[in-house]
Amino acid sequence: MHWFKVGNGELMLHPTDTQSNTDAVFQLIVNEVDLLFESVLEKELTPLDFSNGEKVITEPTVQPWGYKEFCLRDPDG
């Protein structure tokens, strides 16, 4: 994994075992995940829980390891 500071947040690039144009994962760590989640909804994007079969969610998910998170799929594929 590779971590980068972005303002008050962090960006994590998560490597995969194979090279593909569809397997890139970016993780952005922010202080206010709920505010970011609301912004995503306002932009009419669809938040997902990838750890639960890409289930559409209405609020961020708290994972067993403590992260409060949600996922997005690139609307352009």
C-alpha positions, 0 to 999 in steps of 0.5 A, a space after each residue: 500500500 502507498 499512502 499520500 497526505 492530501 490536505 487534512 486527509 490521506 489517500 491510499 493506493 491499494 495494489 492488486 495481484 493482477 494488472 487490469 484497468 478495472 482493479 484500481 482501488 483508491 482509499 481516501 481518509 477524511 475527518 468527516 466521512 458523514 459530510 463526504 457521504 452527504 456530498 456523494 448523495 447530493 451528486 446523485 452517486 451510489 454509495 456501496 458496501 464492497 464487503 457486503 456484495 456491493 450492497 447499495 447503502 444509505 449511510 457509511 458502514 462501520 467495519 469490524 476493524 473500526 473504519 467508517 466507510 463507503 465505496 464508489 464505483 467509477 461511473 465511467 467504468 
